Amino acid sequence: MNEYLEKAKRAEEQINKVILGKSHEVREVLLAVFAGGHILLEDIPGTGKTTLALAFSRVMRLDFHRVQFTPDVMPSDLTGFSVYKRDAQEFVYQPGSVFCNLLLADEINRTSPKTQSALLEVMEEHKVSVDGVTRNVPEPFTVIATQNPIGTAGTQRLPDAQVDRFMINLSLGYPDFEHEVAMAESVSEHGRTELAEQVLDKDELLAIQKQIYDIYIKDTVYRYIVQLVAATRNSPYIERGASPRATIALVKMSRAAAWLSGRDYVTPEDVAEQFYYTVSHRITLSSAARAEGASRLKILAQILRSVERPPLGDKGR
């Protein structure tokens, strides 16, 4: 087995020791991190979103920062600012919260649009510009953002341009009964993240991200990916379909899924498995969908059924 793949599977096991009963969700976040993307978690408070981010930072030994987004958080809190030092008689740059490997943007939809948009350059370009100087953030760099459901007190909808920057969107939800019992029984003076052991480091994570780009995708599978995304633009239940950025995200997530499965090629099943997570937050439902009470899951599942999956030759070739 690939040395990095073995460590990746061990990392997944360690995170699942902390986040009980959510192995599928943990795997999706892990794939997004390996694919070099950002994650948007939408849930009510208290379902383990912050613990999940802490577990990832611990298992992968990542420099971790957390920002609690409130209406008074300023863009400079994220990007940094210059302070005049009288003894040195010059302005000295003070780095902001984005200078880390893993940023937890907690309750991002409680802050102002101006502060939300300050994340855009960092998420897309991995750099910030302050006082005419551009600075790169450390690599690897991942944002895990959480948002409360729309309608919760003090929230406002994220701009579409920002939502589109997230590679995947998912919800942890409540644990099932047995796992919540196990969680209750394991309460101690130490947090649950102490249960996880460090498995990877930053350099190994960068190496994994590089390996994922080498995963082979057959031409017919590329076409299948584009057909799925294009189908969201033609559905009568979708007012605005997914952008080309969704196509790129689906390619990356499918490669990461293949790599974690121990394959050097992507199958149509990899694509279908990642379709909902990469596309659901990038579409706007039509009035027909709202009138019929059709969910995103149901609409995207219908698209998956309607687009024919291509056959796959030996070893994906």
C-alpha positions as CSV (number, residue, x, y, z in Angstrom):
1,M,0.0,0.0,0.0
2,N,1.1,3.5,-0.8
3,E,2.9,4.9,2.4
4,Y,0.7,8.1,2.3
5,L,-2.5,6.1,1.7
6,E,-1.8,4.0,4.8
7,K,-1.3,7.1,6.9
8,A,-4.4,8.8,5.4
9,K,-6.5,5.8,6.5
10,R,-5.0,5.9,9.9
11,A,-5.8,9.6,10.1
12,E,-9.4,8.9,9.2
13,E,-9.6,6.3,12.0
14,Q,-8.2,8.8,14.5
15,I,-10.8,11.5,13.6
16,N,-13.6,8.9,13.8
17,K,-12.5,8.3,17.4
18,V,-13.4,11.9,18.1
19,I,-16.5,12.4,15.9
20,L,-18.7,9.4,16.7
21,G,-21.2,7.9,14.2
22,K,-20.3,10.3,11.4
23,S,-17.8,8.3,9.4
24,H,-19.3,9.2,6.0
25,E,-19.2,13.0,6.8
26,V,-15.6,12.7,8.2
27,R,-14.6,11.0,4.9
28,E,-16.1,13.7,2.8
29,V,-14.3,16.4,4.8
30,L,-11.0,14.4,4.6
31,L,-11.4,14.1,0.8
32,A,-12.0,17.9,0.5
33,V,-8.8,18.6,2.5
34,F,-6.8,16.1,0.4
35,A,-8.3,17.8,-2.8
36,G,-7.1,21.2,-1.6
37,G,-10.7,22.6,-1.1
38,H,-12.7,24.4,1.5
39,I,-15.6,23.0,3.4
40,L,-19.0,24.6,4.4
41,L,-20.8,23.0,7.2
42,E,-24.4,24.0,7.8
43,D,-25.9,22.9,11.1
44,I,-27.5,24.0,14.3
45,P,-25.0,24.8,17.1
46,G,-23.6,22.0,19.2
47,T,-23.4,19.2,16.6
48,G,-19.6,18.9,16.7
49,K,-18.5,21.3,13.9
50,T,-15.8,22.9,16.0
51,T,-14.6,19.6,17.4
52,L,-14.3,18.2,13.9
53,A,-12.0,21.1,12.9
54,L,-9.9,20.7,16.0
55,A,-9.6,16.9,15.4
56,F,-8.3,17.5,11.9
57,S,-5.8,20.1,13.1
58,R,-4.5,17.7,15.8
59,V,-4.3,14.6,13.6
60,M,-2.5,16.4,10.8
61,R,-0.5,18.8,13.0
62,L,-1.8,21.8,11.3
63,D,-1.5,25.4,12.6
64,F,-5.0,26.2,13.6
65,H,-6.9,29.4,14.1
66,R,-10.6,30.0,14.9
67,V,-12.6,33.1,14.3
68,Q,-16.0,33.5,15.9
69,F,-17.8,35.7,13.3
70,T,-19.9,38.4,14.8
71,P,-21.2,41.7,13.4
72,D,-18.1,43.6,14.8
73,V,-15.4,41.4,13.2
74,M,-13.5,43.5,10.7
75,P,-11.8,42.4,7.4
76,S,-8.5,43.4,9.0
77,D,-9.0,40.8,11.7
78,L,-8.7,38.2,9.0
79,T,-6.1,39.8,6.6
80,G,-4.0,41.7,9.1
81,F,-3.0,45.3,9.5
82,S,0.0,47.6,9.9
83,V,0.8,49.3,13.2
84,Y,3.2,52.2,13.6
85,K,6.1,51.3,16.0
86,R,7.4,54.4,17.5
87,D,10.8,53.0,18.6
88,A,11.4,51.7,15.0
89,Q,9.8,54.7,13.4
90,E,8.1,52.5,10.8
91,F,4.9,50.6,10.2
92,V,5.0,46.9,11.1
93,Y,2.6,44.4,9.6
94,Q,0.6,42.3,12.1
95,P,-0.6,39.0,10.4
96,G,-4.3,38.3,10.6
97,S,-6.1,35.1,11.5
98,V,-5.9,33.6,8.0
99,F,-2.1,33.0,8.4
100,C,-2.5,29.4,9.4
101,N,-3.0,26.0,7.8
102,L,-6.6,25.4,9.0
103,L,-9.0,28.3,9.6
104,L,-12.3,27.6,11.3
105,A,-14.6,30.4,10.3
106,D,-17.3,29.8,12.9
107,E,-20.9,31.1,12.2
108,I,-19.7,32.9,9.1
109,N,-23.2,34.1,8.2
110,R,-23.5,36.2,11.4
111,T,-20.9,38.8,10.2
112,S,-21.1,41.6,7.7
113,P,-20.9,41.0,3.9
114,K,-17.7,43.1,3.8
115,T,-16.0,40.8,6.2
116,Q,-17.3,37.7,4.5
117,S,-15.9,39.0,1.2
118,A,-12.5,39.5,2.8
119,L,-12.2,35.7,2.8
120,L,-12.7,35.5,-1.0
121,E,-9.1,36.4,-2.1
122,V,-7.6,34.1,0.6
123,M,-9.8,31.2,-0.3
124,E,-9.2,31.5,-4.0
125,E,-5.7,32.8,-4.3
126,H,-4.2,31.8,-0.9
127,K,-2.8,35.3,-0.5
128,V,-3.9,38.6,1.0
129,S,-3.1,42.2,0.0
130,V,-2.6,44.8,2.7
131,D,-1.2,48.3,2.2
132,G,-0.3,47.5,-1.3
133,V,1.8,44.4,-0.3
134,T,0.7,40.9,-1.2
135,R,1.5,38.1,1.2
136,N,1.0,34.3,0.7
137,V,-0.6,32.3,3.5
138,P,1.1,29.1,4.7
139,E,0.5,25.9,2.7
140,P,-1.5,23.8,3.0
141,F,-4.4,26.2,3.6
142,T,-8.0,25.1,4.2
143,V,-11.1,26.9,5.5
144,I,-13.8,25.1,7.3
145,A,-16.7,27.5,7.6
146,T,-19.8,26.9,9.7
147,Q,-23.1,28.7,9.2
148,N,-26.3,28.5,11.2
149,P,-29.5,27.8,9.2
150,I,-31.0,30.8,7.5
151,G,-33.6,32.3,9.7
152,T,-31.7,31.9,12.9
153,A,-31.4,35.1,14.9
154,G,-28.6,37.4,13.6
155,T,-27.9,35.5,10.4
156,Q,-27.8,36.7,6.8
157,R,-27.4,34.7,3.6
158,L,-23.9,34.3,2.3
159,P,-23.2,35.9,-1.1
160,D,-23.3,33.4,-4.0
161,A,-19.8,34.3,-5.0
162,Q,-18.5,33.2,-1.6
163,V,-20.6,30.0,-1.4
164,D,-19.2,29.0,-4.8
165,R,-15.7,29.0,-3.3
166,F,-16.5,26.1,-1.0
167,M,-15.6,22.7,-2.6
168,I,-18.3,20.8,-0.6
169,N,-21.3,21.6,1.6
170,L,-22.6,19.1,4.1
171,S,-24.3,18.8,7.5
172,L,-23.2,16.7,10.4
173,G,-26.6,16.5,12.0
174,Y,-27.5,14.8,15.3
175,P,-25.7,11.5,16.2
176,D,-27.8,8.4,16.4
177,F,-29.0,7.1,19.8
178,E,-26.2,4.6,20.4
179,H,-23.4,6.9,19.4
180,E,-24.9,9.7,21.6
181,V,-24.9,7.2,24.5
182,A,-21.2,6.4,23.8
183,M,-20.5,10.1,23.7
184,A,-22.1,10.6,27.1
185,E,-20.2,7.7,28.6
186,S,-16.9,9.1,27.4
187,V,-17.3,12.6,29.0
188,S,-14.2,13.5,31.0
189,E,-12.2,16.4,32.2
190,H,-10.3,16.3,28.9
191,G,-11.9,17.2,25.5
192,R,-12.7,14.5,23.0
193,T,-9.9,15.8,20.7
194,E,-7.4,14.4,23.2
195,L,-8.4,10.9,22.0
196,A,-6.9,11.5,18.6
197,E,-3.2,10.9,17.8
198,Q,-1.1,12.9,15.3
199,V,-0.6,10.8,12.2
200,L,0.3,13.2,9.3
201,D,2.2,16.4,9.1
202,K,2.0,19.4,6.8
203,D,4.6,18.1,4.3
204,E,2.9,14.8,4.1
205,L,-0.5,16.4,3.4
206,L,1.1,18.5,0.6
207,A,2.5,15.3,-0.8
208,I,-0.9,13.7,-0.8
209,Q,-2.5,16.7,-2.5
210,K,0.2,16.4,-5.2
211,Q,-0.5,12.6,-5.7
212,I,-4.2,13.2,-6.2
213,Y,-3.5,15.4,-9.3
214,D,-1.9,12.3,-10.8
215,I,-5.1,10.2,-10.7
216,Y,-6.2,9.3,-14.2
217,I,-9.6,10.2,-15.6
218,K,-10.8,8.7,-18.8
219,D,-12.2,11.0,-21.4
220,T,-15.7,9.5,-21.2
221,V,-15.7,10.1,-17.4
222,Y,-14.7,13.7,-18.0
223,R,-17.7,14.0,-20.3
224,Y,-19.9,12.4,-17.7
225,I,-18.8,15.0,-15.1
226,V,-19.6,17.8,-17.5
227,Q,-23.0,16.3,-18.5
228,L,-24.0,16.1,-14.8
229,V,-23.2,19.7,-14.1
230,A,-24.8,20.9,-17.4
231,A,-28.0,19.0,-16.5
232,T,-28.4,21.3,-13.4
233,R,-28.7,24.2,-15.9
234,N,-31.5,22.6,-17.8
235,S,-33.7,21.2,-15.1
236,P,-37.1,23.0,-14.7
237,Y,-36.7,22.6,-10.9
238,I,-33.4,24.6,-10.9
239,E,-33.5,28.4,-11.5
240,R,-29.7,28.8,-11.6
241,G,-27.5,25.8,-12.3
242,A,-24.0,25.0,-11.1
243,S,-21.1,27.1,-12.3
244,P,-18.0,25.7,-14.1
245,R,-16.3,25.9,-10.7
246,A,-18.6,23.0,-9.7
247,T,-17.1,20.9,-12.6
248,I,-13.6,21.6,-11.3
249,A,-14.6,20.7,-7.8
250,L,-16.2,17.5,-8.9
251,V,-13.1,16.5,-10.8
252,K,-10.9,17.1,-7.7
253,M,-13.3,15.3,-5.3
254,S,-13.6,12.3,-7.6
255,R,-9.8,12.0,-7.8
256,A,-9.5,12.2,-4.1
257,A,-12.2,9.6,-3.6
258,A,-10.4,7.3,-6.1
259,W,-7.0,7.8,-4.3
260,L,-8.5,7.1,-0.9
261,S,-10.0,3.9,-2.3
262,G,-6.5,2.8,-3.4
263,R,-7.1,3.3,-7.1
264,D,-5.1,5.3,-9.6
265,Y,-8.1,6.0,-11.8
266,V,-11.6,7.6,-11.3
267,T,-14.8,5.6,-11.9
268,P,-18.2,6.9,-12.7
269,E,-19.3,5.7,-9.2
270,D,-16.7,8.1,-7.7
271,V,-18.3,10.9,-9.6
272,A,-21.8,10.0,-8.7
273,E,-20.8,9.7,-5.0
274,Q,-19.4,13.2,-4.9
275,F,-22.0,14.9,-7.1
276,Y,-24.4,16.0,-4.4
277,Y,-21.7,17.4,-2.0
278,T,-20.0,19.5,-4.7
279,V,-23.2,20.8,-6.5
280,S,-26.0,21.1,-3.9
281,H,-24.8,24.5,-2.6
282,R,-24.2,25.9,-6.1
283,I,-27.8,25.7,-7.4
284,T,-30.9,27.8,-6.8
285,L,-34.2,26.0,-6.8
286,S,-37.0,27.3,-9.0
287,S,-40.5,28.3,-7.9
288,A,-41.8,25.0,-9.4
289,A,-39.5,23.1,-7.0
290,R,-40.5,25.2,-4.0
291,A,-44.2,24.8,-4.9
292,E,-43.9,21.0,-5.1
293,G,-41.7,20.8,-2.0
294,A,-38.9,19.2,-4.0
295,S,-35.6,19.0,-2.1
296,R,-32.1,19.5,-3.5
297,L,-31.3,15.8,-2.8
298,K,-34.4,14.6,-4.7
299,I,-33.7,16.8,-7.7
300,L,-30.0,16.0,-7.9
301,A,-30.8,12.3,-7.5
302,Q,-33.1,12.5,-10.5
303,I,-30.3,14.1,-12.5
304,L,-28.0,11.2,-11.6
305,R,-30.6,8.7,-12.8
306,S,-31.2,10.6,-16.0
307,V,-27.6,10.9,-17.1
308,E,-26.2,7.7,-18.4
309,R,-23.1,6.4,-16.7
310,P,-20.3,5.6,-19.2
311,P,-18.8,2.0,-19.3
312,L,-15.3,1.7,-17.8
313,G,-12.6,-0.4,-19.3
314,D,-9.9,-2.4,-17.5
315,K,-8.2,-0.2,-14.9
316,G,-10.3,2.7,-16.0
317,R,-8.5,3.0,-19.4
